[in-house]
Amino acid sequence: VFVIRVNYGTGPQDVETSPWTVRQWELHNKTRLSKLADRGFGMDDYIFLSWRELTDRGDISSTLEQFGKSLTQCEIVAQGEELQDPNSLTPSDPSDA
């Protein structure tokens, strides 16, 4: 589970992904999240996870491509155990992601 900060023209907002969203990402990419230890996540992964979560919640109705093009900000701010500590929801160094 991740928290991704996005801005698609409505101001920055933090999107917390659900286990269902992660499953949708796995189906989309035909791989397991656990297999990314060596490769890591890229911008496409963050965009898909935040788009899927916002779409499932009914917050947006755009296509993945439209959503991606509208983004002015997309960064991971928390993941995994960091979600247990509300004080950890600060922007991370991109080299940490």
N, C-alpha and C positions, 0 to 999 in steps of 0.2 A: 504494500500500500504506500502511496506517495501523496505528497502535497505539492502541487505545481501552481506557480503564480503565473497567471496569464492576463493579458490585456488585449481585447479584440475590439476596442473602440468604446468600451463602457467604463473604463478605469480598471486598475489592477484588482484582481480578485484571486483568492487562493482556492484551488479546486482539490479536494481530498478524494482520491480514487477509492473505489470499493473493490472487494475481491472479485465481483462480477466484471468490473471494468478490466481488471488484470486478466481474467479469463478471456475476455473478448480480444485483448491484445495478443494473447497466446494463440488464439484461433486465427487471427489476422496474419500473424507472422509465422505460423506453423512451427513454433518452438515453445519451449518452457522458459519461464522467467528465470528459473534456477540455472539455466545454461548460459546466462549472460555474464557470469562472473569474470570471464576473461575479456569479452568484447566490450561490455559496458553499454550504457544507453546513449542514444544520439537524439538530436532535435526531433527527428521523425517520430521517435518513440514517445517523447513528451507531448508532442502535438496530438498524436493519436489518442493517448490516454486521457488528456484533458478534453478533447473533442468528444470522445465516447461518453465520458462521465457527464458533461454538460448536455449532450443530446439525450441521454437516458433520463436525466432529471427534467427534461423539457425546457431547459433554459435557452437553448438555441435550436434552430432548425436548418442550419446551413450544412452544405456538404463538407467533407473533410478538407477538400481543396480550398473551398471558399473560406473556411475557418482559418486554415493555415496562412492564406494570403492576407487575412485581416489582422493577424497578430502583430503587435508592436512589442510584446514582451512574452517570453515563455521560458521559465526557469524552475528547476526543482528547488524547493525550499526545505523539504523534510522527507525522510523515508524510513520505513521500518520502525526500529525502536525509538527513533527521534520523536515519533508521534506521541509517545508516552509522556514526553516532557514538553509542556506548553511553552516553556522558555526557549526551546530549541527552534521555534518557527521563525528563523531569521534567514535571509538570503545566504546561500552557501557559495563557497568558492567554486567556479565552474570546474576546476581541476578535481574537486571532491566528488562530482556527479558521475 
